[in-house]
Amino acid sequence: MKLSPLQMIILLVVLAGFVIGTYNATMDQLPDISNVKVIGNTTGSPTLTNNTLGTFYITDETNRTSNMSIIVRNNTKIFVENKDNKQVEANISAIKTGSRIDVYTVGDPTNTIPPQIRAEKIVVKRNKK
């Protein structure tokens, strides 16, 4: 089957639409760890060989799972939810003991106690009063 130039252009436009639609549908995915409570933290000083800003210890009270350690690096994006449920960029000091957070992760957790995982994005949930 031979396609004319017009048919090729139409086919390419349809394929481009498919790719763009798939990208937009999956771009804003759900967090890997949702609405968990921060129960402790450590902060660090990044060096040339270690770009870790700090570590947060979380517990998931709804699933009764074990505690987990979330590693925050220089390239981790941190946001705070404001009263309009919009995400505003923040820094590591926005994450405090008792905060509820959503965590978007990179890779799989380690087989350590507690398990550790690196965060790509953290959203500090606003307090609902």
C-alpha positions as CSV (number, residue, x, y, z in Angstrom):
1,M,0.0,0.0,0.0
2,K,1.5,3.3,-1.1
3,L,0.5,6.5,0.7
4,S,0.3,9.8,-1.0
5,P,2.1,12.8,0.6
6,L,-1.2,14.1,1.9
7,Q,-2.0,10.8,3.6
8,M,1.5,10.7,5.1
9,I,1.0,14.2,6.6
10,I,-2.4,13.2,8.0
11,L,-0.9,10.0,9.5
12,L,1.9,12.0,11.1
13,V,-0.5,14.5,12.6
14,V,-2.7,11.7,14.1
15,L,0.4,10.0,15.5
16,A,1.7,13.3,17.0
17,G,-1.7,13.8,18.6
18,F,-1.6,10.4,20.1
19,V,1.9,11.0,21.6
20,I,1.0,14.5,22.9
21,G,-2.3,13.2,24.4
22,T,-0.6,10.3,26.1
23,Y,2.1,12.6,27.5
24,N,-0.5,15.0,28.9
25,A,-2.6,12.3,30.4
26,T,0.4,10.8,32.4
27,M,2.3,14.0,33.1
28,D,0.8,14.8,36.5
29,Q,0.8,11.4,38.2
30,L,-0.4,10.5,41.6
31,P,2.1,10.4,44.5
32,D,3.9,7.2,45.3
33,I,3.4,7.7,49.0
34,S,0.3,9.7,50.0
35,N,-0.8,11.7,53.1
36,V,1.8,10.3,55.5
37,K,2.9,11.8,58.7
38,V,6.5,13.1,59.3
39,I,7.7,11.7,62.7
40,G,11.3,12.9,62.7
41,N,14.0,14.4,60.6
42,T,17.7,14.9,60.2
43,T,19.4,17.7,58.2
44,G,22.8,17.5,56.5
45,S,25.3,19.7,54.7
46,P,25.7,18.7,51.1
47,T,29.2,18.2,49.9
48,L,30.8,17.4,46.5
49,T,30.3,13.7,47.0
50,N,27.0,13.8,49.0
51,N,24.2,16.1,47.8
52,T,21.7,15.0,50.5
53,L,20.0,17.9,52.3
54,G,18.3,15.7,54.9
55,T,16.2,12.7,55.7
56,F,12.6,12.5,56.9
57,Y,11.1,9.6,58.8
58,I,7.5,8.9,58.0
59,T,4.7,6.6,59.2
60,D,1.6,5.6,57.3
61,E,-1.1,5.4,60.0
62,T,-3.9,4.3,57.6
63,N,-2.1,1.2,56.2
64,R,-0.2,0.5,59.5
65,T,3.0,0.0,57.5
66,S,6.4,0.3,59.0
67,N,8.3,3.6,59.1
68,M,10.2,4.7,56.1
69,S,13.1,7.1,55.5
70,I,12.7,9.7,52.7
71,I,16.0,11.1,51.4
72,V,15.9,14.7,50.2
73,R,18.6,15.8,47.8
74,N,19.6,19.1,46.2
75,N,17.4,18.4,43.2
76,T,14.3,17.4,45.2
77,K,11.4,19.8,44.5
78,I,9.5,20.8,47.7
79,F,6.1,22.4,47.6
80,V,3.6,23.6,50.2
81,E,-0.2,23.4,49.6
82,N,-1.8,26.8,50.2
83,K,-5.4,27.6,51.2
84,D,-6.5,27.4,47.6
85,N,-5.0,23.9,47.2
86,K,-2.3,25.2,44.9
87,Q,1.3,24.2,45.3
88,V,3.8,26.9,46.1
89,E,7.5,26.2,46.0
90,A,9.2,26.0,49.3
91,N,12.4,24.8,50.9
92,I,13.3,21.9,53.3
93,S,12.4,24.0,56.4
94,A,8.7,23.7,55.4
95,I,8.8,20.0,56.3
96,K,8.3,19.7,60.1
97,T,7.6,16.9,62.5
98,G,3.9,16.3,62.5
99,S,3.4,17.5,58.9
100,R,1.5,15.4,56.4
101,I,3.2,15.0,53.0
102,D,2.8,13.4,49.6
103,V,6.0,12.0,48.2
104,Y,6.9,11.3,44.6
105,T,9.8,8.9,44.5
106,V,12.7,7.8,42.3
107,G,13.6,4.1,42.2
108,D,12.8,1.4,44.6
109,P,13.1,1.4,48.4
110,T,16.3,-0.1,49.9
111,N,16.2,-3.4,51.8
112,T,17.3,-1.7,55.0
113,I,15.6,-1.1,58.3
114,P,13.9,1.4,58.0
115,P,13.6,1.2,54.2
116,Q,15.0,4.3,52.5
117,I,13.8,5.9,49.2
118,R,14.9,9.1,47.4
119,A,12.3,11.8,46.8
120,E,11.9,13.5,43.5
121,K,9.0,15.8,44.8
122,I,7.5,16.4,48.2
123,V,4.2,18.2,48.7
124,V,3.5,19.4,52.3
125,K,-0.3,19.2,52.8
126,R,-2.0,22.1,54.4
127,N,-3.5,21.6,57.9
128,K,-7.3,21.2,57.6
129,K,-8.9,22.8,60.6
